[in-house]
Amino acid sequence: MSVDGEVGRLRTEADEPGWEVDPDDEWGVAVVATVGRQLKLRREAVGMRAADFGRAVGYGEDLVYKIEAGKRIPRPEYLDRADEALGAGGLLSAMKEDVNKVRYPKKVRDLAQMEAKAVEIGLYECHSVHGLLQTPEHARALIEAAQPPYSPDDVERMVAARLARQSVFAREPAPSIHFVLEEAPLRRPLGGTMVWRQQLERLLEVGRLRNVTLQVMPTRVEVHSGLDGRIELLKFADGSAVGRSDGAFSGRPVTDLRQLRILELRYGTIRAQAFPPWESLAFIEQLLGET
């Protein structure tokens, strides 16, 4: 039975809320409803009341009903305990893969799917370290700084989603990835000195990968074509591409060749004005030495 420092205390919705279901995510809603239905059928098949089942897995009855009704996304450990309590022989635990996908917001899943297929990724980030480069601690500090604040559970969900996208670095064959980061965010000790140091070390680690190019845009460059927001360019093996920029085409993703050329021109100009890769890594090493 799960306890939080007090023997026998069941987790309830108040202290173990599970993940919220995104009502606009049709696939996610369907997955959560199916998982909840299977949990309920299994529980009823063995003749176990919701209250007894809740005690067996260490969760309150109210949360059991919400998960079975498809109103909450069960955590992986919930499915493992349910599998054991109901003698499901691994069938309930096997649903963790789909549940883990649903926990991430739809727009993050869609972006991760495109990044997983791209053969070339070009990214310019102006206000912070790009999400693909963030350490867990840096990502958490950045997300917790939002106003109005996110709930602790939403923070952890967003951190997990951000880190999951970083699997792009382990892909084979490896995509070609280009980053341009502004100098100012690299100087901001977000999360404190230790978190800042770890983030700078992470930038050096990724920047030295054979398929990654990392450049820093120095603050002394007074004007460049990325001042109105981030730029993202993804190119695929079939020759197609998709791009997006905060300051162009209302910020929406574009696939039109003419619009893509505009974004490519802006991104190419930014890369030309930034420090070259070797000088960028030396600059980050210098910042690290100053911490």
Secondary structure, 3 states (H helix, E strand, C coil): CCCCCCCCCCECCCCCCCEECCCCCHHHHHHHHHHHHHHHHHHHHCCCCHHHHHHHHCECHHHHHHHHCCCEECCHHHHHHHHHHHCCCCCCHHHHHHHHHHCCCHHHHHHHHHHHHEEEEEEEECCCCCHHHCCHHHHHHHHHCCCCCCCHHHHHHHHHHHHHHHHHHHCCCCCEEEEEEEHHHHHCCCCCHHHHHHHHHHHHHHHCCCCEEEEEECCCCCCCCCCCCCEEEEEECCCCEEEEECCEHHHCCECCHHHHHHHHHHHHHHHHHCCCHHHHHHHHHHHHHHC
